[in-house]
């Protein structure tokens, strides 16, 4: 297998593991604020993985990569803040 295939497969496994951890956290965590924080952080990590590995922006121009990584951080952050405040 090529290095790219191995990296994509490992990233896919990490994404699935984070999804399963989020699912388990909904059953195990009693505090809603902690759960929201955990899910938001998970979404940020997953988004960064997708941007870097599957979209191939790790080697793209810095402006494009920073723009999409900012989107991955800002949008879940805003949604998490709204959920905590409600």
C-alpha positions as CSV (number, residue, x, y, z in Angstrom):
1,X,0.0,0.0,0.0
2,X,1.1,3.5,-0.7
3,X,1.8,6.0,2.1
4,X,-1.2,8.1,1.1
5,X,-3.5,5.1,1.4
6,X,-2.1,4.2,4.8
7,X,-2.5,7.8,6.0
8,X,-6.1,8.0,4.7
9,X,-7.0,4.7,6.3
10,X,-5.5,5.8,9.6
11,X,-7.3,9.1,9.5
12,X,-10.6,7.3,8.7
13,X,-10.0,5.0,11.7
14,X,-9.4,8.0,13.9
15,X,-12.6,9.7,12.6
16,X,-14.6,6.6,13.3
17,X,-13.1,6.3,16.8
18,X,-13.9,9.9,17.6
19,X,-17.5,9.4,16.4
20,X,-17.9,6.3,18.7
21,X,-16.3,8.2,21.6
22,X,-18.9,11.0,21.1
23,X,-21.7,8.5,21.0
24,X,-20.4,6.8,24.2
25,X,-20.0,10.2,25.9
26,X,-23.7,11.0,25.4
27,X,-24.5,8.0,27.6
28,X,-21.7,8.4,30.1
29,X,-21.4,12.1,30.8
30,X,-24.0,13.5,33.1
31,X,-23.1,17.2,32.9
32,X,-24.4,18.8,29.6
33,X,-21.8,21.5,29.5
34,X,-19.0,18.9,29.7
35,X,-20.6,16.9,27.0
36,X,-21.0,19.9,24.7
37,X,-17.4,20.9,25.2
38,X,-16.3,17.3,24.5
39,X,-18.4,17.1,21.3
40,X,-17.2,20.6,20.1
41,X,-13.5,19.6,20.6
42,X,-14.2,16.3,18.8
43,X,-15.7,18.1,15.9
44,X,-12.7,20.5,15.7
45,X,-10.3,17.6,15.6
46,X,-12.3,15.8,13.0
47,X,-12.7,18.9,10.9
48,X,-8.9,19.5,11.0
49,X,-8.3,15.9,9.9
50,X,-10.7,16.2,7.0
51,X,-9.2,19.5,5.9
52,X,-5.6,18.2,6.1
53,X,-5.9,14.6,4.9
54,X,-9.0,14.2,2.8
55,X,-9.2,17.7,1.2
56,X,-5.4,17.7,0.8
57,X,-5.0,21.2,2.1
58,X,-1.9,20.4,4.2
59,X,0.2,21.4,1.2
60,X,-2.1,24.0,-0.2
61,X,-1.5,27.8,0.0
62,X,-1.4,28.9,3.6
63,X,-4.4,31.3,3.1
64,X,-6.8,28.6,2.0
65,X,-5.7,26.2,4.8
66,X,-6.0,28.8,7.5
67,X,-9.4,29.9,6.2
68,X,-10.8,26.4,6.3
69,X,-9.2,25.6,9.6
70,X,-10.6,28.8,11.1
71,X,-14.1,27.8,9.8
72,X,-13.6,24.4,11.5
73,X,-12.9,26.1,14.9
74,X,-15.2,29.1,14.7
75,X,-18.5,27.4,13.7
76,X,-18.4,24.6,16.3
77,X,-17.3,27.1,18.9
78,X,-20.2,29.4,18.2
79,X,-22.7,26.5,18.2
80,X,-21.2,25.1,21.4
81,X,-21.4,28.6,23.1
82,X,-25.0,28.9,22.0
83,X,-25.9,25.4,23.4
84,X,-24.2,26.2,26.7
85,X,-26.0,29.5,27.1
86,X,-29.4,28.0,26.4
